[in-house]
């Protein structure tokens, strides 16, 4: 799952997002950070479950085809295991290194929990809670899970409803689904900038306290 964040958009599209954040922050004291992360978690159990799910029927199918069951007598189980073990190792490697296949063995509930935890951790790790007026806001995009979270600091939460942020998330998600990720993210940032400007207009001594765009593999 490494490098999914780098492959998510082109360098030019990342520059567009950085410019959109800079333009939005010229009108508000709010601090917008767009973070694009390859994955929120490694999901090691999915590799095990996927390998077992694929290896077992493979071993069951190959054992009779290669001369098992009918003529090997009491040694049938050893023949079966001699296929199962290497098949498990092979499929474990395949599932681990094939993101689209790996997702089949992860529940939606686990994905939601891991993305939420990763977004909250990133919010604090990158200091969005330390802005002068509590006006940090994070757009967190987890590429592997195809999930978007928006987290706002206390100053913003007191004045902007969660319904507003849910509509922003929906717009980004729809754009990613339609292969217009950069455009939808830039539009969301512009919308955020207008909303924040209403409640937190830019001050004469305003400075950029946070990075505009963060790209990370973990």
C-alpha positions as CSV (number, residue, x, y, z in Angstrom):
1,X,0.0,0.0,0.0
2,X,3.0,2.2,0.0
3,X,3.1,5.2,-2.4
4,X,-0.7,5.2,-2.9
5,X,-0.7,8.8,-1.7
6,X,1.9,9.8,-4.2
7,X,0.0,8.1,-7.0
8,X,-3.4,9.5,-6.0
9,X,-2.8,12.8,-7.8
10,X,-0.2,14.2,-10.2
11,X,2.4,16.7,-9.0
12,X,0.5,19.4,-10.8
13,X,-2.7,18.5,-9.1
14,X,-1.0,18.6,-5.7
15,X,0.2,22.1,-6.6
16,X,-3.4,23.1,-7.5
17,X,-4.6,22.0,-4.0
18,X,-1.7,23.8,-2.3
19,X,-2.7,27.0,-4.3
20,X,-6.4,26.5,-3.4
21,X,-5.5,26.4,0.3
22,X,-3.3,29.5,0.0
23,X,-6.0,31.4,-1.7
24,X,-8.7,30.4,0.8
25,X,-6.4,31.3,3.8
26,X,-6.0,34.8,2.4
27,X,-9.6,35.5,3.3
28,X,-9.7,33.9,6.7
29,X,-7.8,33.4,9.9
30,X,-8.7,29.7,9.6
31,X,-5.9,27.2,8.9
32,X,-6.8,24.5,6.4
33,X,-4.7,21.4,6.0
34,X,-5.3,18.8,3.3
35,X,-3.7,15.5,4.3
36,X,-3.5,12.6,1.8
37,X,-2.4,9.3,3.4
38,X,-1.8,6.0,1.6
39,X,-3.6,4.0,4.3
40,X,-4.9,4.4,7.8
41,X,-3.8,1.0,8.9
42,X,-2.0,-2.1,7.6
43,X,-4.8,-4.6,8.4
44,X,-2.5,-7.6,9.0
45,X,-5.5,-9.9,9.8
46,X,-6.9,-9.4,6.3
47,X,-3.7,-10.9,4.8
48,X,-4.2,-14.0,7.0
49,X,-8.0,-14.3,6.3
50,X,-7.5,-13.7,2.6
51,X,-4.7,-16.3,2.4
52,X,-6.7,-18.9,4.2
53,X,-9.8,-18.2,2.2
54,X,-7.9,-18.7,-1.1
55,X,-5.5,-21.4,-0.1
56,X,-8.0,-23.9,1.3
57,X,-10.1,-24.4,-1.8
58,X,-7.0,-24.3,-3.9
59,X,-5.5,-27.2,-1.9
60,X,-8.8,-29.1,-1.9
61,X,-9.1,-28.8,-5.7
62,X,-5.5,-29.7,-6.5
63,X,-5.2,-32.7,-4.2
64,X,-7.4,-35.1,-6.3
65,X,-6.1,-33.6,-9.5
66,X,-2.5,-34.4,-8.6
67,X,-3.4,-38.0,-7.5
68,X,-4.6,-37.6,-3.9
69,X,-7.7,-38.7,-2.1
70,X,-8.4,-41.9,-4.1
71,X,-5.1,-43.7,-3.9
72,X,-2.8,-42.3,-1.2
73,X,-4.6,-43.8,1.8
74,X,-3.6,-42.6,5.2
75,X,-1.1,-40.2,3.6
76,X,-3.8,-38.1,1.9
77,X,-3.7,-35.4,4.7
78,X,0.1,-35.0,4.3
79,X,-0.3,-34.5,0.6
80,X,-3.1,-32.0,1.2
81,X,-0.9,-30.1,3.7
82,X,2.0,-30.1,1.3
83,X,-0.2,-28.1,-1.1
84,X,-2.0,-25.9,1.5
85,X,1.1,-24.6,3.2
86,X,2.9,-23.1,0.2
87,X,-0.5,-22.0,-1.2
88,X,-1.1,-20.1,2.0
89,X,2.3,-18.4,1.8
90,X,1.8,-17.4,-1.8
91,X,-1.7,-16.0,-1.3
92,X,-0.6,-14.2,1.9
93,X,2.0,-12.3,-0.2
94,X,-0.5,-11.7,-3.0
95,X,-3.2,-10.3,-0.7
96,X,-0.7,-8.2,1.2
97,X,0.6,-6.5,-2.0
98,X,-2.7,-6.2,-3.9
99,X,-4.7,-3.4,-2.4
100,X,-7.9,-4.0,-4.3
101,X,-7.9,-7.7,-3.3
102,X,-7.0,-6.9,0.3
103,X,-10.1,-4.7,0.7
104,X,-12.4,-7.7,0.1
105,X,-11.2,-9.2,3.4
106,X,-11.7,-6.1,5.6
107,X,-15.1,-5.1,7.0
108,X,-16.6,-1.7,6.5
109,X,-16.8,-1.3,10.2
110,X,-13.1,-1.9,10.7
111,X,-12.3,0.5,7.9
112,X,-14.5,3.3,9.4
113,X,-12.9,2.8,12.8
114,X,-9.3,2.9,11.5
115,X,-9.8,5.9,9.3
116,X,-11.5,7.8,12.2
117,X,-8.6,7.0,14.5
118,X,-6.0,7.9,11.9
119,X,-7.7,11.2,11.2
120,X,-7.8,12.1,14.9
121,X,-4.2,11.1,15.4
122,X,-3.1,13.1,12.5
123,X,-5.0,16.2,13.7
124,X,-2.9,16.2,16.9
125,X,0.3,14.9,15.4
126,X,0.5,17.7,13.0
127,X,-0.5,20.4,15.5
128,X,-3.9,21.5,14.1
129,X,-5.0,22.0,17.7
130,X,-2.3,24.5,18.4
131,X,-3.5,27.4,16.2
132,X,-3.8,30.7,17.9
133,X,-7.7,30.9,17.8
134,X,-8.5,27.2,17.6
135,X,-9.2,27.5,13.8
136,X,-7.4,24.5,12.4
137,X,-9.3,22.3,10.1
138,X,-8.1,19.0,8.6
139,X,-9.3,17.4,5.3
140,X,-8.1,13.8,5.8
141,X,-8.1,11.5,2.7
142,X,-7.2,7.9,3.2
143,X,-6.5,6.5,-0.3
144,X,-6.6,2.7,0.3
145,X,-9.9,2.9,2.2
146,X,-11.3,5.5,-0.1
147,X,-12.5,7.5,2.9
148,X,-12.6,11.2,3.7
149,X,-12.8,12.8,7.1
150,X,-13.0,16.5,8.1
151,X,-11.9,17.5,11.6
152,X,-12.2,21.0,12.9
153,X,-10.8,22.6,16.1
154,X,-12.9,23.9,18.9
155,X,-13.2,27.4,17.6
156,X,-14.7,26.3,14.3
157,X,-16.9,23.6,15.8
158,X,-18.6,26.2,18.0
159,X,-19.8,28.1,14.9
160,X,-20.1,25.7,12.0
161,X,-22.4,22.7,12.1
162,X,-21.3,19.1,11.4
163,X,-23.9,18.9,8.6
164,X,-21.9,21.5,6.7
165,X,-18.8,19.4,6.9
166,X,-20.7,16.3,5.9
167,X,-21.8,18.0,2.7
168,X,-18.1,18.9,2.0
169,X,-17.1,15.3,2.6
170,X,-19.8,14.1,0.2
171,X,-18.6,16.5,-2.5
172,X,-15.0,15.2,-2.2
173,X,-16.1,11.6,-2.2
174,X,-18.3,12.0,-5.3
175,X,-15.4,13.8,-7.1
176,X,-13.0,10.9,-6.3
177,X,-15.5,8.4,-7.5
178,X,-15.9,10.3,-10.8
179,X,-12.1,10.6,-11.2
180,X,-12.2,14.3,-10.5
181,X,-10.4,14.2,-7.2
182,X,-8.3,17.3,-7.6
183,X,-11.2,19.5,-8.8
184,X,-13.5,18.3,-6.0
185,X,-10.8,18.8,-3.3
186,X,-10.1,22.3,-4.6
187,X,-13.8,23.1,-4.6
188,X,-14.2,21.8,-1.0
189,X,-11.3,24.0,0.1
190,X,-12.8,27.1,-1.6
191,X,-16.2,26.3,0.1
192,X,-14.4,26.0,3.5
193,X,-12.6,29.2,2.9
194,X,-15.8,31.1,2.3
195,X,-17.4,29.5,5.4
196,X,-14.5,30.3,7.6
197,X,-14.2,33.9,6.3
198,X,-17.7,34.5,7.6
199,X,-16.8,33.6,11.1
200,X,-13.0,34.1,11.2
201,X,-12.1,37.0,8.8
202,X,-8.4,37.4,8.2
203,X,-6.5,39.6,10.6
204,X,-3.8,42.2,9.6
205,X,-1.1,40.2,11.5
206,X,-2.3,36.8,10.2
207,X,0.4,34.2,9.4
208,X,0.3,30.7,7.9
209,X,0.8,28.5,10.9
210,X,0.5,25.1,9.2
211,X,1.5,23.2,6.1
212,X,-1.1,23.5,3.4
213,X,-0.7,19.9,2.0
214,X,0.7,16.8,3.7
215,X,1.4,13.6,1.8
216,X,2.3,10.5,3.8
217,X,2.5,6.7,3.5
218,X,1.5,6.1,7.1
